[in-house]
Amino acid sequence: MAEHMETASPVHLPAKDDADAADGLKPSKSKRKGKKARKPFLPLPTLETAQHKLPWQLAFSQRLGRHAIASQDVAAGQCVLAEAAICAVPAQACEATTCHTCFCPLPDGSDEHLNTQGVILDNPSRHYKRYCSQKCYDADSTVSMTAPVHALVSQIALQTKCDPVLLRFILELDAHTKHAPAADTPSPGKAPCSDAQTESNQVCQGTEHVPGDCLDVITCNLADVDALLSPWDRNQKDWQEALAEGCKELQQAITKAGKCKPGSLQQLQFLAACINANAHATGHQEDTNSETGLGLYPVLSMFNHSCVPNLAHSSVGTVQYVYAVHDIKKGEQLCVHYTSLYEPRRVRQQALLQEKFFTCACERCSTPIAQSVDRFLEGFSCGKGQCREVMLMDKQEGAAEDMFKCVGCGHTTPARNVQGNGPLDVEKQADDMYHHAVNVLRQQGSGAARPVFEQLLEQCQGPGKLHSMHVRIIDSYMPLSNGCRRIGETVSAVRNVNNMINAMGFYYPHPCIELTNLHRYLVELYADWAGSAPSKLAARPRRQARETYQKYCALRLVCQGRRHGHDDLATKLRMM
């Protein structure tokens, strides 16, 4: 790779426009008044070229903004999109252990040698970027331009209080403008490092896949980035001030390095807001679905949000694959989710408003809370007689004190009482215990945190306390299971994972990546149980391991389109 000064290829700033809506966007009242009609959305050139190969089309409306509509019936497990990242960077925790091109885990000894196939740099500890092979090193067209600046990013982030991953992403995306393909010749194609695509296609060539499981991988260009939402002015003031200073320092560092001419400050800020609003987690996920970085996927960003999504997406390297999780009829909107589906409604709404700048009005969020499954995420068990419903806050104007009221029998109770066991008292106790348990988990490990999580479950759920489907209870199951497994209490670990699976299925009754991961973990627990039990008692967990493995395969086939690719679970089961 030649080391020479490059001239900047500017990123064109699109006209200022309203944010793309999610599933049923509701503009705030302050912005609804006197609001002008939306301008037509900017098209994605690459998507327009590849549209005829996809089972959906892009549409626009005043209520939904840009959104995807099924142009034909879509079957559960059908792939609706395969897209390579236009740019991707590793997460901060994975910078030294992940290949910066294909995002595969680096081989052992990568601290001494950047790879085992010939890419050895002098004093590799000085270099931010790492590679698993000569092929991945050669595929990185920006390494000569960005390497000197990456060495300064951590210091810039510390001085300006910016996210270092976001600054590195801005640096990489700005550098990509110097190696951009012609904007007037967009075309779908392969990822720069296409091993992941080839590998996936080889898996799909078997007989066990559904129609449409394989699509050509779409690779967007910078003309598509111009069409994305970049809501700089909608971010919080302190974020804008920090990023403005961070982009200024980054611009100066790029200029001082002398490898290329940086974009203007306005262009770097546009990229910052664009990344912040549109980036998706990515990485070499495979069976474990580990997320090792962030990538920018313009076409994937066209799917709106819903708290009851009909799509799931995961990546192989930096290629995102999107699948239908249930049958979708022609004309229906295709949606993913931008936030956790297992948080209370108010938490989801706050996150979406702060990070994506809209208020969700999907079916789940539009249903009155007393009639929605969301009531259990924040509700308290009534316990009055045989009533199994939940109590929710019932604020009455002019009331002397806050009250909780059962949505079933109408029973009321003060939010707080002198005994300290009112609903809000219990909620504070649960929050304090949970945060204490998380701190113990971080500092001392899952084994030490196990008794703290157990205490939370024992003391904070039951009649008049947290409902068994409350978010604090659900969030405690996984770390508790890990703690039980660590000390050899496999049966207790199995019980907690099953509790979590039941809770997730209650709130979202469709296949999803999270549920797939839990079933994989459950197979491992059953295998551990069978391996440690006396031979006469091992038959039951061995049978349950095989049954759970079949469920895992079925879930994975729908959500990820690959049944047994690189799956060590099958080998583990055969050896039991």
VENPEMO-V957054 format. One record per run of one state. SS is the DSSP state (~ for helix, > for strand, _ for the rest). FROM is the first residue (numbers start at 1). LEN is the number of residues. If there is no record, write none. Layout:
BEGIN
SS;FROM;LEN  SS;FROM;LEN
END
This chain:
BEGIN
_;1;5  >;6;1  _;7;22  ~;29;4  _;33;12  ~;45;9  _;54;2  >;56;6  _;62;3  >;65;6  _;71;3  >;74;1  _;75;4  >;79;6  _;85;2  >;87;4  _;91;1  ~;92;3  _;95;3  >;98;1  _;99;6  >;105;1  _;106;18  ~;124;3  _;127;7  ~;134;6  _;140;3  ~;143;18  _;161;3  ~;164;16  _;180;15  ~;195;10  _;205;13  >;218;2  _;220;2  ~;222;5  _;227;5  ~;232;3  _;235;2  ~;237;21  _;258;2  >;260;1  _;261;4  ~;265;14  >;279;4  _;283;10  >;293;4  _;297;3  ~;300;3  _;303;1  >;304;2  _;306;5  >;311;6  _;317;2  >;319;6  _;325;3  >;328;1  _;329;4  >;333;4  _;337;8  ~;345;11  _;356;7  ~;363;4  _;367;2  ~;369;3  _;372;2  ~;374;5  _;379;1  >;380;2  _;382;8  >;390;5  _;395;8  >;403;4  _;407;5  >;412;3  _;415;8  ~;423;22  _;445;1  ~;446;15  >;461;1  _;462;4  >;466;1  _;467;4  ~;471;16  _;487;3  ~;490;18  _;508;5  ~;513;20  _;533;2  ~;535;25  _;560;8  ~;568;7  _;575;2
END
